[in-house]
Amino acid sequence: PEYRISQMVKNGGNILDAYGVVNVISPSGLPMRGIVGISPDPIMFVALNCLNVRDSRDFYAQLGFVEQEYPFCRPNKGMGQFEPPQPKNSIYMAPSKNSVGVLLLQTDRKKKTIKPNPAFRSLNIVYTPSVDVTDGDGDAGASDSLKVVDPNGTGVSFQPYGSFEKEELLTRVAVKEEA
């Protein structure tokens, strides 16, 4: 997916600050960080605050995520002005080398709980089932989704690809061609 800061602002988003990266609150209330560059960068990971990074690592490992090298868009690997280095004491995990992963961030040790952002309902993982998960007429239903909660209160949902594809087509916004 591609997110444009200008479009967020046009639709009611709020830029907090901008210096190499742009911190913005989207119109729905979800905080996002855009990296300033020549062309749009891909979404690299979902950053999650954790009370205990090791407990979170163990949880995501049970879901099939593995620790991997921290991803960078640019060859300077976080040493330039447009892409920050990996945060201290964080762990990057993903289901595969070519998929979006999670960056587990250690919060202040004094915190007892983490209040999840209400705009972020869950981390949705789309997968290809090993068996057919249709309801008999070829439609994959919402009931086929598995939902769990990580140690920090973040919901994690698994959605079969067929169900995701059907939902995505229904919610797609037509893009007007500029003449």
JOVENDA-V271451 format. One record per residue. N is the residue number from 1. RES is the residue in three letters. PSI is psi in whole degrees, 0 to 359 (NA if undefined). Layout:
N_RES_PSI / N_RES_PSI
This chain:
1_PRO_157 / 2_GLU_129 / 3_TYR_129 / 4_ARG_125 / 5_ILE_318 / 6_SER_323 / 7_GLN_326 / 8_MET_315 / 9_VAL_316 / 10_LYS_328 / 11_ASN_18 / 12_GLY_8 / 13_GLY_166 / 14_ASN_118 / 15_ILE_126 / 16_LEU_312 / 17_ASP_164 / 18_ALA_114 / 19_TYR_91 / 20_GLY_318 / 21_VAL_153 / 22_VAL_117 / 23_ASN_122 / 24_VAL_145 / 25_ILE_119 / 26_SER_164 / 27_PRO_334 / 28_SER_356 / 29_GLY_0 / 30_LEU_121 / 31_PRO_136 / 32_MET_157 / 33_ARG_123 / 34_GLY_139 / 35_ILE_128 / 36_VAL_131 / 37_GLY_180 / 38_ILE_316 / 39_SER_159 / 40_PRO_136 / 41_ASP_150 / 42_PRO_160 / 43_ILE_124 / 44_MET_324 / 45_PHE_169 / 46_VAL_121 / 47_ALA_127 / 48_LEU_128 / 49_ASN_139 / 50_CYS_139 / 51_LEU_325 / 52_ASN_106 / 53_VAL_323 / 54_ARG_319 / 55_ASP_319 / 56_SER_320 / 57_ARG_316 / 58_ASP_320 / 59_PHE_309 / 60_TYR_332 / 61_ALA_323 / 62_GLN_338 / 63_LEU_1 / 64_GLY_4 / 65_PHE_147 / 66_VAL_149 / 67_GLU_136 / 68_GLN_170 / 69_GLU_138 / 70_TYR_129 / 71_PRO_141 / 72_PHE_149 / 73_CYS_330 / 74_ARG_153 / 75_PRO_344 / 76_ASN_0 / 77_LYS_53 / 78_GLY_6 / 79_MET_1 / 80_GLY_184 / 81_GLN_345 / 82_PHE_353 / 83_GLU_116 / 84_PRO_154 / 85_PRO_170 / 86_GLN_134 / 87_PRO_145 / 88_LYS_141 / 89_ASN_18 / 90_SER_161 / 91_ILE_129 / 92_TYR_130 / 93_MET_148 / 94_ALA_157 / 95_PRO_333 / 96_SER_170 / 97_LYS_339 / 98_ASN_30 / 99_SER_163 / 100_VAL_140 / 101_GLY_194 / 102_VAL_140 / 103_LEU_113 / 104_LEU_117 / 105_LEU_127 / 106_GLN_126 / 107_THR_176 / 108_ASP_130 / 109_ARG_341 / 110_LYS_342 / 111_LYS_139 / 112_LYS_332 / 113_THR_163 / 114_ILE_128 / 115_LYS_110 / 116_PRO_147 / 117_ASN_126 / 118_PRO_341 / 119_ALA_342 / 120_PHE_93 / 121_ARG_316 / 122_SER_161 / 123_LEU_113 / 124_ASN_123 / 125_ILE_119 / 126_VAL_133 / 127_TYR_160 / 128_THR_114 / 129_PRO_151 / 130_SER_343 / 131_VAL_161 / 132_ASP_129 / 133_VAL_41 / 134_THR_163 / 135_ASP_18 / 136_GLY_326 / 137_ASP_17 / 138_GLY_357 / 139_ASP_129 / 140_ALA_120 / 141_GLY_163 / 142_ALA_337 / 143_SER_346 / 144_ASP_353 / 145_SER_136 / 146_LEU_135 / 147_LYS_133 / 148_VAL_171 / 149_VAL_132 / 150_ASP_173 / 151_PRO_347 / 152_ASN_5 / 153_GLY_6 / 154_THR_125 / 155_GLY_143 / 156_VAL_122 / 157_SER_142 / 158_PHE_126 / 159_GLN_128 / 160_PRO_145 / 161_TYR_318 / 162_GLY_318 / 163_SER_317 / 164_PHE_315 / 165_GLU_317 / 166_LYS_315 / 167_GLU_318 / 168_GLU_318 / 169_LEU_323 / 170_LEU_330 / 171_THR_2 / 172_ARG_137 / 173_VAL_130 / 174_ALA_133 / 175_VAL_127 / 176_LYS_133 / 177_GLU_132 / 178_GLU_133 / 179_ALA_NA
